[in-house]
Amino acid sequence: MARVLISMPEEFLNKIDQVADGENRSRSELIREALRTYIYKQKVRESTAAGRNAELLESLLQ
């Protein structure tokens, strides 16, 4: 698995650690899950926008 070095405010890292500890997960596992969720939501947004654009185009062509 690749490693990534990121910078963030200490206070934010403390919040991440609190959530990870509360869920009995590692910091890395929590961050991976957060990124998976972000990527999924982004794909849903893109798909929704594409659907709206297709509907708009279809209505204009009628």
PDB file of N, CA, C, O and CB in Angstrom:
ATOM      1  N   MET A   1       0.849  -1.169   0.000  1.00  0.00           N
ATOM      2  CA  MET A   1       0.000   0.000   0.000  1.00  0.00           C
ATOM      3  C   MET A   1       0.901   1.240   0.000  1.00  0.00           C
ATOM      4  O   MET A   1       1.922   1.277   0.686  1.00  0.00           O
ATOM      5  CB  MET A   1      -0.969  -0.007   1.227  1.00  0.00           C
ATOM      6  N   ALA A   2       0.514   2.236  -0.766  1.00  0.00           N
ATOM      7  CA  ALA A   2       1.286   3.475  -0.841  1.00  0.00           C
ATOM      8  C   ALA A   2       1.057   4.318   0.411  1.00  0.00           C
ATOM      9  O   ALA A   2       0.016   4.226   1.061  1.00  0.00           O
ATOM     10  CB  ALA A   2       0.909   4.276  -2.104  1.00  0.00           C
ATOM     11  N   ARG A   3       2.032   5.124   0.724  1.00  0.00           N
ATOM     12  CA  ARG A   3       1.919   6.055   1.852  1.00  0.00           C
ATOM     13  C   ARG A   3       1.841   7.463   1.309  1.00  0.00           C
ATOM     14  O   ARG A   3       2.461   7.792   0.297  1.00  0.00           O
ATOM     15  CB  ARG A   3       3.117   5.910   2.837  1.00  0.00           C
ATOM     16  N   VAL A   4       1.063   8.297   2.003  1.00  0.00           N
ATOM     17  CA  VAL A   4       0.880   9.685   1.592  1.00  0.00           C
ATOM     18  C   VAL A   4       1.133  10.568   2.802  1.00  0.00           C
ATOM     19  O   VAL A   4       0.651  10.287   3.899  1.00  0.00           O
ATOM     20  CB  VAL A   4      -0.550   9.928   1.004  1.00  0.00           C
ATOM     21  N   LEU A   5       1.875  11.611   2.600  1.00  0.00           N
ATOM     22  CA  LEU A   5       2.151  12.567   3.669  1.00  0.00           C
ATOM     23  C   LEU A   5       1.278  13.784   3.440  1.00  0.00           C
ATOM     24  O   LEU A   5       1.355  14.417   2.387  1.00  0.00           O
ATOM     25  CB  LEU A   5       3.667  12.959   3.718  1.00  0.00           C
ATOM     26  N   ILE A   6       0.447  14.118   4.421  1.00  0.00           N
ATOM     27  CA  ILE A   6      -0.397  15.306   4.316  1.00  0.00           C
ATOM     28  C   ILE A   6      -0.167  16.195   5.526  1.00  0.00           C
ATOM     29  O   ILE A   6       0.283  15.739   6.577  1.00  0.00           O
ATOM     30  CB  ILE A   6      -1.893  14.920   4.199  1.00  0.00           C
ATOM     31  N   SER A   7      -0.481  17.461   5.358  1.00  0.00           N
ATOM     32  CA  SER A   7      -0.367  18.429   6.454  1.00  0.00           C
ATOM     33  C   SER A   7      -1.755  18.909   6.821  1.00  0.00           C
ATOM     34  O   SER A   7      -2.607  19.115   5.956  1.00  0.00           O
ATOM     35  CB  SER A   7       0.550  19.631   6.064  1.00  0.00           C
ATOM     36  N   MET A   8      -1.973  19.086   8.120  1.00  0.00           N
ATOM     37  CA  MET A   8      -3.245  19.617   8.592  1.00  0.00           C
ATOM     38  C   MET A   8      -3.029  20.241   9.958  1.00  0.00           C
ATOM     39  O   MET A   8      -2.061  19.926  10.650  1.00  0.00           O
ATOM     40  CB  MET A   8      -4.335  18.509   8.650  1.00  0.00           C
ATOM     41  N   PRO A   9      -3.925  21.118  10.336  1.00  0.00           N
ATOM     42  CA  PRO A   9      -3.798  21.727  11.661  1.00  0.00           C
ATOM     43  C   PRO A   9      -3.871  20.663  12.763  1.00  0.00           C
ATOM     44  O   PRO A   9      -4.602  19.679  12.647  1.00  0.00           O
ATOM     45  CB  PRO A   9      -4.900  22.787  11.871  1.00  0.00           C
ATOM     46  N   GLU A  10      -3.127  20.874  13.792  1.00  0.00           N
ATOM     47  CA  GLU A  10      -3.077  19.929  14.916  1.00  0.00           C
ATOM     48  C   GLU A  10      -4.465  19.694  15.505  1.00  0.00           C
ATOM     49  O   GLU A  10      -4.803  18.568  15.871  1.00  0.00           O
ATOM     50  CB  GLU A  10      -2.129  20.445  16.007  1.00  0.00           C
ATOM     51  N   GLU A  11      -5.260  20.740  15.596  1.00  0.00           N
ATOM     52  CA  GLU A  11      -6.608  20.622  16.163  1.00  0.00           C
ATOM     53  C   GLU A  11      -7.472  19.670  15.324  1.00  0.00           C
ATOM     54  O   GLU A  11      -8.241  18.878  15.871  1.00  0.00           O
ATOM     55  CB  GLU A  11      -7.278  22.013  16.250  1.00  0.00           C
ATOM     56  N   PHE A  12      -7.342  19.752  14.005  1.00  0.00           N
ATOM     57  CA  PHE A  12      -8.104  18.867  13.121  1.00  0.00           C
ATOM     58  C   PHE A  12      -7.651  17.420  13.307  1.00  0.00           C
ATOM     59  O   PHE A  12      -8.478  16.509  13.353  1.00  0.00           O
ATOM     60  CB  PHE A  12      -7.940  19.297  11.643  1.00  0.00           C
ATOM     61  N   LEU A  13      -6.361  17.212  13.412  1.00  0.00           N
ATOM     62  CA  LEU A  13      -5.829  15.869  13.632  1.00  0.00           C
ATOM     63  C   LEU A  13      -6.335  15.303  14.952  1.00  0.00           C
ATOM     64  O   LEU A  13      -6.647  14.115  15.043  1.00  0.00           O
ATOM     65  CB  LEU A  13      -4.293  15.884  13.614  1.00  0.00           C
ATOM     66  N   ASN A  14      -6.418  16.140  15.964  1.00  0.00           N
ATOM     67  CA  ASN A  14      -6.945  15.687  17.258  1.00  0.00           C
ATOM     68  C   ASN A  14      -8.395  15.227  17.129  1.00  0.00           C
ATOM     69  O   ASN A  14      -8.787  14.228  17.732  1.00  0.00           O
ATOM     70  CB  ASN A  14      -6.842  16.812  18.304  1.00  0.00           C
ATOM     71  N   LYS A  15      -9.189  15.953  16.346  1.00  0.00           N
ATOM     72  CA  LYS A  15     -10.588  15.557  16.132  1.00  0.00           C
ATOM     73  C   LYS A  15     -10.668  14.228  15.389  1.00  0.00           C
ATOM     74  O   LYS A  15     -11.491  13.373  15.717  1.00  0.00           O
ATOM     75  CB  LYS A  15     -11.346  16.646  15.348  1.00  0.00           C
ATOM     76  N   ILE A  16      -9.811  14.061  14.388  1.00  0.00           N
ATOM     77  CA  ILE A  16      -9.766  12.799  13.651  1.00  0.00           C
ATOM     78  C   ILE A  16      -9.428  11.645  14.595  1.00  0.00           C
ATOM     79  O   ILE A  16     -10.057  10.589  14.548  1.00  0.00           O
ATOM     80  CB  ILE A  16      -8.734  12.876  12.502  1.00  0.00           C
ATOM     81  N   ASP A  17      -8.444  11.856  15.437  1.00  0.00           N
ATOM     82  CA  ASP A  17      -8.039  10.820  16.390  1.00  0.00           C
ATOM     83  C   ASP A  17      -9.158  10.487  17.362  1.00  0.00           C
ATOM     84  O   ASP A  17      -9.340   9.321  17.712  1.00  0.00           O
ATOM     85  CB  ASP A  17      -6.803  11.263  17.160  1.00  0.00           C
ATOM     86  N   GLN A  18      -9.909  11.482  17.804  1.00  0.00           N
ATOM     87  CA  GLN A  18     -11.026  11.246  18.718  1.00  0.00           C
ATOM     88  C   GLN A  18     -12.093  10.376  18.054  1.00  0.00           C
ATOM     89  O   GLN A  18     -12.601   9.433  18.661  1.00  0.00           O
ATOM     90  CB  GLN A  18     -11.639  12.583  19.176  1.00  0.00           C
ATOM     91  N   VAL A  19     -12.425  10.696  16.809  1.00  0.00           N
ATOM     92  CA  VAL A  19     -13.428   9.911  16.081  1.00  0.00           C
ATOM     93  C   VAL A  19     -12.909   8.489  15.864  1.00  0.00           C
ATOM     94  O   VAL A  19     -13.632   7.519  16.090  1.00  0.00           O
ATOM     95  CB  VAL A  19     -13.775  10.580  14.715  1.00  0.00           C
ATOM     96  N   ALA A  20     -11.669   8.372  15.432  1.00  0.00           N
ATOM     97  CA  ALA A  20     -11.086   7.044  15.184  1.00  0.00           C
ATOM     98  C   ALA A  20     -11.085   6.214  16.467  1.00  0.00           C
ATOM     99  O   ALA A  20     -11.451   5.039  16.453  1.00  0.00           O
ATOM    100  CB  ALA A  20      -9.643   7.176  14.631  1.00  0.00           C
ATOM    101  N   ASP A  21     -10.680   6.819  17.555  1.00  0.00           N
ATOM    102  CA  ASP A  21     -10.672   6.090  18.839  1.00  0.00           C
ATOM    103  C   ASP A  21     -12.084   5.673  19.232  1.00  0.00           C
ATOM    104  O   ASP A  21     -12.295   4.555  19.702  1.00  0.00           O
ATOM    105  CB  ASP A  21     -10.049   6.959  19.958  1.00  0.00           C
ATOM    106  N   GLY A  22     -13.046   6.563  19.043  1.00  0.00           N
ATOM    107  CA  GLY A  22     -14.432   6.259  19.391  1.00  0.00           C
ATOM    108  C   GLY A  22     -15.017   5.141  18.557  1.00  0.00           C
ATOM    109  O   GLY A  22     -15.940   4.456  18.999  1.00  0.00           O
ATOM    110  N   GLU A  23     -14.499   4.945  17.364  1.00  0.00           N
ATOM    111  CA  GLU A  23     -14.983   3.887  16.473  1.00  0.00           C
ATOM    112  C   GLU A  23     -14.047   2.684  16.444  1.00  0.00           C
ATOM    113  O   GLU A  23     -14.227   1.764  15.647  1.00  0.00           O
ATOM    114  CB  GLU A  23     -15.157   4.431  15.065  1.00  0.00           C
ATOM    115  N   ASN A  24     -13.051   2.701  17.320  1.00  0.00           N
ATOM    116  CA  ASN A  24     -12.057   1.612  17.380  1.00  0.00           C
ATOM    117  C   ASN A  24     -11.435   1.343  16.020  1.00  0.00           C
ATOM    118  O   ASN A  24     -11.303   0.194  15.597  1.00  0.00           O
ATOM    119  CB  ASN A  24     -12.703   0.329  17.911  1.00  0.00           C
ATOM    120  N   ARG A  25     -11.052   2.426  15.338  1.00  0.00           N
ATOM    121  CA  ARG A  25     -10.415   2.329  14.025  1.00  0.00           C
ATOM    122  C   ARG A  25      -9.101   3.072  14.070  1.00  0.00           C
ATOM    123  O   ARG A  25      -8.866   3.906  14.944  1.00  0.00           O
ATOM    124  CB  ARG A  25     -11.328   2.894  12.904  1.00  0.00           C
ATOM    125  N   SER A  26      -8.254   2.759  13.121  1.00  0.00           N
ATOM    126  CA  SER A  26      -7.002   3.513  13.026  1.00  0.00           C
ATOM    127  C   SER A  26      -7.280   4.842  12.330  1.00  0.00           C
ATOM    128  O   SER A  26      -8.290   4.998  11.644  1.00  0.00           O
ATOM    129  CB  SER A  26      -5.909   2.700  12.257  1.00  0.00           C
ATOM    130  N   ARG A  27      -6.405   5.762  12.509  1.00  0.00           N
ATOM    131  CA  ARG A  27      -6.495   7.057  11.830  1.00  0.00           C
ATOM    132  C   ARG A  27      -6.525   6.847  10.316  1.00  0.00           C
ATOM    133  O   ARG A  27      -7.334   7.454   9.615  1.00  0.00           O
ATOM    134  CB  ARG A  27      -5.303   7.973  12.228  1.00  0.00           C
ATOM    135  N   SER A  28      -5.642   5.987   9.822  1.00  0.00           N
ATOM    136  CA  SER A  28      -5.572   5.728   8.379  1.00  0.00           C
ATOM    137  C   SER A  28      -6.880   5.135   7.865  1.00  0.00           C
ATOM    138  O   SER A  28      -7.367   5.523   6.803  1.00  0.00           O
ATOM    139  CB  SER A  28      -4.405   4.780   8.060  1.00  0.00           C
ATOM    140  N   GLU A  29      -7.439   4.211   8.606  1.00  0.00           N
ATOM    141  CA  GLU A  29      -8.694   3.585   8.183  1.00  0.00           C
ATOM    142  C   GLU A  29      -9.815   4.618   8.114  1.00  0.00           C
ATOM    143  O   GLU A  29     -10.606   4.615   7.170  1.00  0.00           O
ATOM    144  CB  GLU A  29      -9.080   2.445   9.146  1.00  0.00           C
ATOM    145  N   LEU A  30      -9.884   5.484   9.089  1.00  0.00           N
ATOM    146  CA  LEU A  30     -10.915   6.525   9.108  1.00  0.00           C
ATOM    147  C   LEU A  30     -10.753   7.473   7.922  1.00  0.00           C
ATOM    148  O   LEU A  30     -11.736   7.819   7.268  1.00  0.00           O
ATOM    149  CB  LEU A  30     -10.859   7.314  10.427  1.00  0.00           C
ATOM    150  N   ILE A  31      -9.536   7.890   7.645  1.00  0.00           N
ATOM    151  CA  ILE A  31      -9.287   8.812   6.532  1.00  0.00           C
ATOM    152  C   ILE A  31      -9.578   8.133   5.195  1.00  0.00           C
ATOM    153  O   ILE A  31     -10.146   8.759   4.301  1.00  0.00           O
ATOM    154  CB  ILE A  31      -7.829   9.320   6.566  1.00  0.00           C
ATOM    155  N   ARG A  32      -9.199   6.866   5.044  1.00  0.00           N
ATOM    156  CA  ARG A  32      -9.528   6.135   3.804  1.00  0.00           C
ATOM    157  C   ARG A  32     -11.031   6.075   3.598  1.00  0.00           C
ATOM    158  O   ARG A  32     -11.516   6.302   2.489  1.00  0.00           O
ATOM    159  CB  ARG A  32      -8.946   4.706   3.839  1.00  0.00           C
ATOM    160  N   GLU A  33     -11.776   5.771   4.661  1.00  0.00           N
ATOM    161  CA  GLU A  33     -13.235   5.705   4.557  1.00  0.00           C
ATOM    162  C   GLU A  33     -13.823   7.070   4.200  1.00  0.00           C
ATOM    163  O   GLU A  33     -14.751   7.156   3.396  1.00  0.00           O
ATOM    164  CB  GLU A  33     -13.843   5.198   5.874  1.00  0.00           C
ATOM    165  N   ALA A  34     -13.293   8.122   4.787  1.00  0.00           N
ATOM    166  CA  ALA A  34     -13.773   9.473   4.471  1.00  0.00           C
ATOM    167  C   ALA A  34     -13.525   9.805   3.005  1.00  0.00           C
ATOM    168  O   ALA A  34     -14.379  10.411   2.356  1.00  0.00           O
ATOM    169  CB  ALA A  34     -13.086  10.517   5.371  1.00  0.00           C
ATOM    170  N   LEU A  35     -12.385   9.423   2.484  1.00  0.00           N
ATOM    171  CA  LEU A  35     -12.080   9.686   1.075  1.00  0.00           C
ATOM    172  C   LEU A  35     -12.932   8.831   0.146  1.00  0.00           C
ATOM    173  O   LEU A  35     -13.364   9.305  -0.905  1.00  0.00           O
ATOM    174  CB  LEU A  35     -10.602   9.433   0.798  1.00  0.00           C
ATOM    175  N   ARG A  36     -13.180   7.569   0.521  1.00  0.00           N
ATOM    176  CA  ARG A  36     -14.081   6.728  -0.286  1.00  0.00           C
ATOM    177  C   ARG A  36     -15.470   7.351  -0.356  1.00  0.00           C
ATOM    178  O   ARG A  36     -16.089   7.384  -1.419  1.00  0.00           O
ATOM    179  CB  ARG A  36     -14.169   5.297   0.300  1.00  0.00           C
ATOM    180  N   THR A  37     -15.951   7.841   0.771  1.00  0.00           N
ATOM    181  CA  THR A  37     -17.265   8.480   0.825  1.00  0.00           C
ATOM    182  C   THR A  37     -17.291   9.736  -0.027  1.00  0.00           C
ATOM    183  O   THR A  37     -18.255   9.969  -0.756  1.00  0.00           O
ATOM    184  CB  THR A  37     -17.641   8.817   2.267  1.00  0.00           C
ATOM    185  N   TYR A  38     -16.248  10.546   0.054  1.00  0.00           N
ATOM    186  CA  TYR A  38     -16.167  11.767  -0.743  1.00  0.00           C
ATOM    187  C   TYR A  38     -16.199  11.437  -2.238  1.00  0.00           C
ATOM    188  O   TYR A  38     -16.933  12.069  -2.998  1.00  0.00           O
ATOM    189  CB  TYR A  38     -14.888  12.553  -0.396  1.00  0.00           C
ATOM    190  N   ILE A  39     -15.410  10.456  -2.655  1.00  0.00           N
ATOM    191  CA  ILE A  39     -15.345  10.070  -4.071  1.00  0.00           C
ATOM    192  C   ILE A  39     -16.705   9.547  -4.537  1.00  0.00           C
ATOM    193  O   ILE A  39     -17.155   9.891  -5.629  1.00  0.00           O
ATOM    194  CB  ILE A  39     -14.247   8.994  -4.297  1.00  0.00           C
ATOM    195  N   TYR A  40     -17.361   8.722  -3.722  1.00  0.00           N
ATOM    196  CA  TYR A  40     -18.679   8.204  -4.079  1.00  0.00           C
ATOM    197  C   TYR A  40     -19.689   9.348  -4.254  1.00  0.00           C
ATOM    198  O   TYR A  40     -20.432   9.385  -5.234  1.00  0.00           O
ATOM    199  CB  TYR A  40     -19.173   7.216  -3.004  1.00  0.00           C
ATOM    200  N   LYS A  41     -19.704  10.274  -3.294  1.00  0.00           N
ATOM    201  CA  LYS A  41     -20.643  11.402  -3.372  1.00  0.00           C
ATOM    202  C   LYS A  41     -20.361  12.264  -4.599  1.00  0.00           C
ATOM    203  O   LYS A  41     -21.288  12.773  -5.230  1.00  0.00           O
ATOM    204  CB  LYS A  41     -20.561  12.259  -2.097  1.00  0.00           C
ATOM    205  N   GLN A  42     -19.100  12.426  -4.932  1.00  0.00           N
ATOM    206  CA  GLN A  42     -18.732  13.205  -6.113  1.00  0.00           C
ATOM    207  C   GLN A  42     -19.268  12.536  -7.382  1.00  0.00           C
ATOM    208  O   GLN A  42     -19.773  13.214  -8.277  1.00  0.00           O
ATOM    209  CB  GLN A  42     -17.197  13.368  -6.198  1.00  0.00           C
ATOM    210  N   LYS A  43     -19.158  11.223  -7.456  1.00  0.00           N
ATOM    211  CA  LYS A  43     -19.677  10.487  -8.615  1.00  0.00           C
ATOM    212  C   LYS A  43     -21.194  10.618  -8.703  1.00  0.00           C
ATOM    213  O   LYS A  43     -21.740  10.765  -9.797  1.00  0.00           O
ATOM    214  CB  LYS A  43     -19.276   9.000  -8.537  1.00  0.00           C
ATOM    215  N   VAL A  44     -21.878  10.567  -7.566  1.00  0.00           N
ATOM    216  CA  VAL A  44     -23.332  10.731  -7.550  1.00  0.00           C
ATOM    217  C   VAL A  44     -23.702  12.124  -8.041  1.00  0.00           C
ATOM    218  O   VAL A  44     -24.635  12.279  -8.829  1.00  0.00           O
ATOM    219  CB  VAL A  44     -23.899  10.490  -6.130  1.00  0.00           C
ATOM    220  N   ARG A  45     -22.969  13.146  -7.575  1.00  0.00           N
ATOM    221  CA  ARG A  45     -23.236  14.522  -8.025  1.00  0.00           C
ATOM    222  C   ARG A  45     -23.058  14.647  -9.532  1.00  0.00           C
ATOM    223  O   ARG A  45     -23.889  15.245 -10.216  1.00  0.00           O
ATOM    224  CB  ARG A  45     -22.307  15.517  -7.303  1.00  0.00           C
ATOM    225  N   GLU A  46     -21.973  14.082 -10.043  1.00  0.00           N
ATOM    226  CA  GLU A  46     -21.712  14.141 -11.486  1.00  0.00           C
ATOM    227  C   GLU A  46     -22.798  13.420 -12.265  1.00  0.00           C
ATOM    228  O   GLU A  46     -23.243  13.909 -13.304  1.00  0.00           O
ATOM    229  CB  GLU A  46     -20.343  13.534 -11.812  1.00  0.00           C
ATOM    230  N   SER A  47     -23.225  12.273 -11.784  1.00  0.00           N
ATOM    231  CA  SER A  47     -24.261  11.498 -12.445  1.00  0.00           C
ATOM    232  C   SER A  47     -25.584  12.258 -12.431  1.00  0.00           C
ATOM    233  O   SER A  47     -26.303  12.286 -13.430  1.00  0.00           O
ATOM    234  CB  SER A  47     -24.420  10.128 -11.772  1.00  0.00           C
ATOM    235  N   THR A  48     -25.896  12.863 -11.309  1.00  0.00           N
ATOM    236  CA  THR A  48     -27.130  13.643 -11.189  1.00  0.00           C
ATOM    237  C   THR A  48     -27.102  14.839 -12.128  1.00  0.00           C
ATOM    238  O   THR A  48     -28.097  15.138 -12.787  1.00  0.00           O
ATOM    239  CB  THR A  48     -27.336  14.113  -9.740  1.00  0.00           C
ATOM    240  N   ALA A  49     -25.979  15.515 -12.190  1.00  0.00           N
ATOM    241  CA  ALA A  49     -25.847  16.667 -13.087  1.00  0.00           C
ATOM    242  C   ALA A  49     -25.964  16.231 -14.538  1.00  0.00           C
ATOM    243  O   ALA A  49     -26.591  16.923 -15.341  1.00  0.00           O
ATOM    244  CB  ALA A  49     -24.508  17.384 -12.857  1.00  0.00           C
ATOM    245  N   ALA A  50     -25.372  15.100 -14.886  1.00  0.00           N
ATOM    246  CA  ALA A  50     -25.454  14.592 -16.259  1.00  0.00           C
ATOM    247  C   ALA A  50     -26.899  14.260 -16.605  1.00  0.00           C
ATOM    248  O   ALA A  50     -27.350  14.524 -17.720  1.00  0.00           O
ATOM    249  CB  ALA A  50     -24.557  13.342 -16.438  1.00  0.00           C
ATOM    250  N   GLY A  51     -27.620  13.687 -15.661  1.00  0.00           N
ATOM    251  CA  GLY A  51     -29.023  13.370 -15.890  1.00  0.00           C
ATOM    252  C   GLY A  51     -29.860  14.612 -16.107  1.00  0.00           C
ATOM    253  O   GLY A  51     -30.717  14.643 -16.990  1.00  0.00           O
ATOM    254  N   ARG A  52     -29.616  15.638 -15.304  1.00  0.00           N
ATOM    255  CA  ARG A  52     -30.341  16.904 -15.474  1.00  0.00           C
ATOM    256  C   ARG A  52     -30.021  17.542 -16.813  1.00  0.00           C
ATOM    257  O   ARG A  52     -30.908  18.063 -17.490  1.00  0.00           O
ATOM    258  CB  ARG A  52     -30.001  17.875 -14.341  1.00  0.00           C
ATOM    259  N   ASN A  53     -28.750  17.499 -17.194  1.00  0.00           N
ATOM    260  CA  ASN A  53     -28.356  18.063 -18.487  1.00  0.00           C
ATOM    261  C   ASN A  53     -29.005  17.312 -19.639  1.00  0.00           C
ATOM    262  O   ASN A  53     -29.433  17.927 -20.616  1.00  0.00           O
ATOM    263  CB  ASN A  53     -26.837  18.036 -18.639  1.00  0.00           C
ATOM    264  N   ALA A  54     -29.083  15.996 -19.537  1.00  0.00           N
ATOM    265  CA  ALA A  54     -29.713  15.196 -20.586  1.00  0.00           C
ATOM    266  C   ALA A  54     -31.200  15.528 -20.691  1.00  0.00           C
ATOM    267  O   ALA A  54     -31.739  15.638 -21.792  1.00  0.00           O
ATOM    268  CB  ALA A  54     -29.520  13.691 -20.311  1.00  0.00           C
ATOM    269  N   GLU A  55     -31.859  15.688 -19.548  1.00  0.00           N
ATOM    270  CA  GLU A  55     -33.281  16.043 -19.556  1.00  0.00           C
ATOM    271  C   GLU A  55     -33.492  17.425 -20.172  1.00  0.00           C
ATOM    272  O   GLU A  55     -34.432  17.635 -20.939  1.00  0.00           O
ATOM    273  CB  GLU A  55     -33.853  16.006 -18.127  1.00  0.00           C
ATOM    274  N   LEU A  56     -32.626  18.347 -19.835  1.00  0.00           N
ATOM    275  CA  LEU A  56     -32.728  19.702 -20.383  1.00  0.00           C
ATOM    276  C   LEU A  56     -32.529  19.674 -21.894  1.00  0.00           C
ATOM    277  O   LEU A  56     -33.292  20.293 -22.637  1.00  0.00           O
ATOM    278  CB  LEU A  56     -31.690  20.639 -19.722  1.00  0.00           C
ATOM    279  N   LEU A  57     -31.516  18.964 -22.341  1.00  0.00           N
ATOM    280  CA  LEU A  57     -31.246  18.863 -23.772  1.00  0.00           C
ATOM    281  C   LEU A  57     -32.417  18.209 -24.499  1.00  0.00           C
ATOM    282  O   LEU A  57     -32.818  18.649 -25.576  1.00  0.00           O
ATOM    283  CB  LEU A  57     -29.956  18.068 -24.021  1.00  0.00           C
ATOM    284  N   GLU A  58     -32.957  17.157 -23.896  1.00  0.00           N
ATOM    285  CA  GLU A  58     -34.088  16.466 -24.496  1.00  0.00           C
ATOM    286  C   GLU A  58     -35.296  17.402 -24.624  1.00  0.00           C
ATOM    287  O   GLU A  58     -35.980  17.402 -25.648  1.00  0.00           O
ATOM    288  CB  GLU A  58     -34.456  15.230 -23.666  1.00  0.00           C
ATOM    289  N   SER A  59     -35.555  18.196 -23.580  1.00  0.00           N
ATOM    290  CA  SER A  59     -36.686  19.120 -23.636  1.00  0.00           C
ATOM    291  C   SER A  59     -36.472  20.211 -24.674  1.00  0.00           C
ATOM    292  O   SER A  59     -37.433  20.681 -25.283  1.00  0.00           O
ATOM    293  CB  SER A  59     -36.921  19.748 -22.271  1.00  0.00           C
ATOM    294  N   LEU A  60     -35.247  20.613 -24.881  1.00  0.00           N
ATOM    295  CA  LEU A  60     -34.953  21.649 -25.880  1.00  0.00           C
ATOM    296  C   LEU A  60     -35.106  21.112 -27.300  1.00  0.00           C
ATOM    297  O   LEU A  60     -35.440  21.859 -28.220  1.00  0.00           O
ATOM    298  CB  LEU A  60     -33.532  22.195 -25.681  1.00  0.00           C
ATOM    299  N   LEU A  61     -34.863  19.822 -27.473  1.00  0.00           N
ATOM    300  CA  LEU A  61     -34.905  19.213 -28.803  1.00  0.00           C
ATOM    301  C   LEU A  61     -36.311  18.798 -29.215  1.00  0.00           C
ATOM    302  O   LEU A  61     -36.515  18.387 -30.357  1.00  0.00           O
ATOM    303  CB  LEU A  61     -33.994  18.013 -28.847  1.00  0.00           C
ATOM    304  N   GLN A  62     -37.260  18.891 -28.337  1.00  0.00           N
ATOM    305  CA  GLN A  62     -38.643  18.472 -28.660  1.00  0.00           C
ATOM    306  C   GLN A  62     -39.397  19.567 -29.347  1.00  0.00           C
ATOM    307  O   GLN A  62     -40.567  19.391 -29.689  1.00  0.00           O
ATOM    308  CB  GLN A  62     -39.394  18.053 -27.406  1.00  0.00           C
TER     309      GLN A  62
END
